[in-house]
């Protein structure tokens, strides 16, 4: 079965990291919860509105 290629400029639905995380879990342990969480300081620093930039 041939794999269908995505056209240039289109992100795939899942990245290789997403596929590995689904198979092995977030820290390489299947079924384990993801211990990473955003700290309050990082949450304050993260912008709420993200400027997509200019197209030209």
Secondary structure, DSSP 4 states (H G I P E B T S, - for coil): -PPPPPPTT---SS-HHHHHHHHH-TTS-TT--------HHHHHHS-SS-------
